[in-house]
Structures are given as structure tokens and as C-alpha cells.
Amino acid sequence: MIAKKKPYKPSSPLGVISFPQKGAVKKIVEHLPKEKDKLEYAVVSKFFDNLPDRAFSELEQNQENDLDFICVEMVDENTVKWEIELTEFFIKDWRMLDISRQSYFMEIIKVFGEKEWIRNHSILLSDNYTPFPNVNKDAGKALLKLIIETIDSLEDEYKETEDGILRVKKIGNDCSIHFIKNPAIRKGLGFYEGYIGSPDGFNQVVINTIGKKINKNYNKPNGIKCMLLCYSTQNIFQFDDTLKALIETMNNNQFDEVWYTHPLPMERASLNTRII
């Protein structure tokens, strides 16, 4: 009898530029598992490893109902059982753009690899789902020049940034730079105040994805809390107060908490934002 093949789920490689205090500047890349259940477990594990001041038991696959995972949280001397539903923010017409970004990464490393102020930072380039122009063409050279000038202008502003805080700088309509200082300096990468605005055009993806989960009206047993955990590997989604308020109205107490996480290519690291 032929064993049933486990379903695969595509994902984008996780990548950042790391400027360590010592040693060479490098790009860190992590490929998530291809099998759906292993990929989802990896994403959720990174999320729970980076929740400050909260203690959860080991994750388990939920065999009791349609929700994906179960775990127990220690609250003072009591325990709270959680069921977690996982969903992905995914833009269907997105294309794999890591190759085009790679050439920009390499040029950034050439310019900033020896600059002291940028040590201990990690940088992510966001393409807003628009392909970067070839770095050797006029348009690519112009964009690269703007990226380098922007990073260079941030020395005084960002060198005093607190550890573990995410900052975003938008360049035109199709490029954003995300800075994280000392991303592994502490457990708990909760960037509640770090984001700036919400990217144009992404809000509808967020609303549609979360709305589908809310409309399923999951059966929530008495005494058990339910969390919706949204994630993406394509890009970093951002949430302003207006979007959070809209999602809370939509939720109508279906989920006790709603979170967004973007896994990072470092051990037990992720960017976490609480929506509700």
C-alpha cells in the first residue's frame, strides 16, 4: 500500500542582512519546511517563543476540532487552555523576488559593511510586491542610490534606537527598509509602537483573510480561549489603529486574541504584533 503523501505548502525564504558587532556582514536565509504541518508548527513555535512575559506549554496539534493547535498558558497560579487557529496573509499574484533583492543586498553590504554605527542591526528590504528593477540598469541604479542615501541619512536617528525595536522607512511607492537593532538581544520581539502606517493595498488582504476565519464561527468550548494567529512570509504587514479597530468590530468576540507574526531567519525569532 502506498503511503499517503503529506500536503505541501509553498512559502518564501526568510532573509535579513545581519551587521554583527564582530565578524563579517552576512545575509541570513532560512527555508521553512515544505510539508504543511511542519511549516505551520515552525511558524507558531517562533511566535510563542517571542511573547514577552507570558508562559506557554509545548504546542500540540489539535485533534479535537477544526482549530490547528492547543497549548496551556500559566497565569499566576492558574492555567488557561488555548486553541489556536493559524491563517496566512497571501497575495495571489505575488512573485518570488528574492533574486532581484539579492543584488541590492550585496550592494548595501559593500557600502555599509565597515560602518560602525550600523553594527548589531538587521535590515529587511520590502518590495511591496513590485519587482525591483535590474540593479545594473538606470532605474535600478537610481533606486539603489536612493536606498543607500536613505540608510546613510539615518545614522544619527537610528544609532540611539532601543534594542529590539523595529523601524520602517518608506522609499517612494515600491520600497521600504525595515531596521531592527539587536533583534536577539532579548526574548520577546513585540513591536507594538514600531510600525509606521499601513501599506497601501494590503488592508483588503488582511480584512478578507481574517473575515473568512471569523465567518466560520468556530465552536469554542466553555473555559477555553481561542486565538487567531495570522502570518506572512512574503512581506511584513503593518496595522494602524484604524485597521485594528475595524478588525475588532468584525471579530465580535469570536476570537479572544488576534495576532500577526512574521517569522525571522534567526533561531526562535519573529516580529509579533497584537491586533486585538
C-alpha positions in Angstrom: 0.0 0.0 0.0 1.4 3.4 -1.0 1.7 5.8 1.9 -0.4 8.9 1.6 1.7 11.9 0.7 1.6 14.8 3.1 0.4 18.1 1.6 3.0 20.7 0.8 2.6 24.4 1.3 4.8 27.0 -0.6 6.5 29.7 1.4 9.0 32.4 0.8 12.6 32.1 2.2 13.1 34.2 5.3 16.0 36.6 4.8 17.7 39.6 6.5 21.1 41.4 6.3 22.9 41.0 9.6 25.5 43.5 10.7 27.0 41.8 13.8 29.2 43.5 16.4 32.1 41.3 15.3 32.7 39.4 12.1 31.6 39.7 8.6 28.3 41.2 7.4 26.1 38.5 6.0 22.7 37.7 4.7 20.9 35.1 6.8 18.4 32.9 5.0 16.1 30.2 6.4 13.9 27.9 4.3 10.8 26.8 6.1 9.7 23.2 5.9 7.8 22.2 2.7 5.3 20.0 4.5 2.2 22.0 5.6 2.0 20.7 9.1 5.8 21.2 9.8 5.8 24.7 8.3 2.8 25.7 10.4 4.4 24.2 13.6 7.6 26.2 12.8 5.7 29.5 12.4 3.7 29.0 15.5 6.7 28.0 17.6 8.7 31.1 16.6 5.7 33.2 17.6 5.3 31.7 21.0 9.0 31.8 21.7 8.8 35.6 21.3 5.8 36.6 23.5 7.2 38.6 26.4 6.1 38.0 29.9 3.8 35.0 29.0 4.5 31.4 29.7 3.0 28.7 27.4 3.3 24.9 27.4 4.6 22.9 24.5 2.4 23.2 21.4 0.3 20.2 20.3 -1.6 19.6 17.1 -5.3 19.8 17.9 -7.2 16.5 17.2 -10.5 17.6 18.8 -11.9 20.1 16.3 -11.0 22.3 13.3 -8.6 24.6 15.2 -5.0 24.0 14.4 -3.1 23.9 17.8 -3.7 23.7 21.5 -1.5 24.8 24.4 -1.8 25.9 28.0 -0.8 29.3 29.4 0.3 29.7 33.1 -1.3 32.8 34.6 -0.3 33.4 38.2 -1.0 30.0 39.8 -3.8 29.1 37.3 -3.8 27.6 33.8 -5.7 28.8 30.8 -6.2 26.4 27.8 -5.8 28.0 24.4 -6.9 26.8 20.9 -5.0 28.5 18.1 -6.2 28.9 14.5 -3.5 29.8 12.0 -4.0 31.7 8.8 -1.7 33.2 6.2 -1.8 36.6 4.5 -1.1 35.8 0.9 -1.2 37.8 -2.3 -2.0 35.5 -5.2 -0.2 37.5 -7.9 3.0 37.8 -5.8 6.1 36.5 -7.5 9.3 35.2 -6.0 11.6 38.3 -5.9 14.4 37.1 -3.8 16.9 37.1 -6.7 16.3 40.7 -7.6 16.6 41.7 -3.9 19.8 39.7 -3.6 21.7 42.1 -5.9 20.6 45.1 -3.8 21.6 43.3 -0.6 25.1 42.8 -2.0 25.5 46.4 -2.9 24.3 47.5 0.5 26.8 45.3 2.2 29.6 46.8 0.1 28.7 50.3 1.2 27.9 49.7 4.9 29.8 46.6 5.8 32.6 48.6 7.6 30.4 51.4 9.2 30.4 51.1 12.9 27.0 52.7 13.7 25.1 50.0 11.8 26.6 47.1 13.7 24.1 45.0 15.5 21.4 45.9 13.1 19.4 43.7 10.8 17.8 45.1 7.6 15.0 43.8 5.5 14.1 45.2 2.1 10.4 45.2 1.3 9.4 45.4 -2.4 5.7 46.0 -1.8 5.1 43.2 -4.4 6.5 45.3 -7.2 9.7 43.8 -8.8 12.9 45.8 -8.2 14.4 47.0 -11.4 17.7 45.4 -12.5 20.3 46.9 -10.3 22.6 47.4 -13.4 20.0 49.4 -15.4 19.4 53.1 -14.9 16.2 52.6 -12.9 17.9 50.1 -10.6 20.9 52.4 -10.1 18.6 55.2 -9.2 16.7 53.1 -6.7 19.9 51.7 -5.2 21.3 55.2 -4.8 18.2 56.3 -3.0 18.3 53.3 -0.7 21.9 53.9 0.2 21.3 57.7 0.7 18.3 56.9 2.9 20.2 54.4 5.1 23.2 56.8 5.4 20.9 59.7 6.5 19.5 57.6 9.4 22.8 57.3 11.4 22.0 59.9 14.0 18.3 58.9 14.3 18.8 55.2 14.5 22.0 54.6 16.3 20.3 55.6 19.6 17.3 53.3 18.9 16.4 50.9 21.7 17.4 47.3 21.3 14.8 45.0 19.7 12.7 47.8 18.2 11.6 47.8 14.5 11.7 51.0 12.5 10.4 51.4 8.9 11.4 53.9 6.3 9.4 54.1 3.1 11.2 55.0 -0.2 8.8 56.1 -2.8 5.8 53.8 -3.5 7.5 50.5 -4.0 10.3 50.1 -1.5 10.5 50.1 2.3 13.5 49.5 4.6 12.9 47.8 7.9 15.6 48.2 10.6 15.8 46.0 13.8 18.6 46.8 16.3 19.9 43.8 18.2 17.0 41.6 17.3 18.2 38.7 19.5 19.1 40.9 22.5 16.1 39.8 24.4 13.3 37.3 24.3 10.2 39.0 23.1 10.2 40.9 19.9 6.9 42.8 20.4 6.8 45.8 18.1 3.6 47.5 19.3 4.9 51.0 18.6 7.4 50.2 15.9 5.3 50.3 12.8 4.5 53.3 10.7 1.2 53.3 9.0 -0.3 50.5 6.9 0.9 49.7 3.3 -1.5 50.8 0.6 -3.4 48.0 -0.9 -2.6 45.4 1.8 -5.6 46.2 4.1 -8.1 44.4 1.9 -6.0 41.2 2.0 -6.0 41.5 5.8 -9.7 42.1 6.1 -10.7 39.4 3.6 -8.4 36.8 5.3 -9.5 37.5 8.8 -13.1 37.9 7.8 -13.2 34.3 6.4 -12.0 32.9 9.7 -14.4 35.0 11.7 -17.3 33.8 9.5 -16.6 30.2 10.2 -18.0 30.7 13.7 -15.7 28.1 15.3 -17.2 26.2 18.2 -15.4 27.4 21.3 -15.9 25.1 24.4 -16.6 26.7 27.7 -13.4 27.6 29.6 -11.2 27.5 26.6 -9.8 30.7 24.9 -9.4 31.0 21.2 -6.6 32.8 19.4 -6.3 33.7 15.7 -2.7 33.9 14.6 -2.1 35.4 11.2 1.3 35.2 9.5 3.1 36.0 6.3 6.5 35.1 4.8 6.1 37.3 1.7 6.3 40.7 3.3 5.8 42.5 6.6 2.2 43.6 7.2 1.5 46.6 9.3 -1.5 47.7 11.4 -2.5 51.2 12.3 -5.2 52.0 14.9 -7.9 52.4 12.3 -7.3 48.9 10.8 -7.1 47.3 14.3 -10.4 49.0 15.3 -12.1 47.6 12.1 -10.9 44.1 12.8 -12.1 44.3 16.4 -15.5 45.3 15.2 -15.6 42.4 12.7 -14.4 40.0 15.3 -17.4 40.4 17.6 -15.8 38.3 20.3 -15.2 35.3 18.1 -11.5 35.2 19.0 -10.2 36.2 22.4 -6.9 37.5 20.8 -5.8 38.2 17.3 -2.1 38.4 16.5 0.1 38.9 13.4 3.6 37.3 13.2 6.3 37.5 10.6 9.0 34.8 11.2 12.6 35.8 11.0 15.6 33.6 9.9 17.2 33.5 13.3 16.7 30.9 15.9 13.4 31.4 17.7 12.8 34.8 16.3 9.8 36.6 14.9 8.1 40.0 14.7 4.9 39.9 16.6 2.0 42.5 16.6 -1.1 42.1 18.7 -4.2 43.2 16.7 -6.8 42.5 19.3 
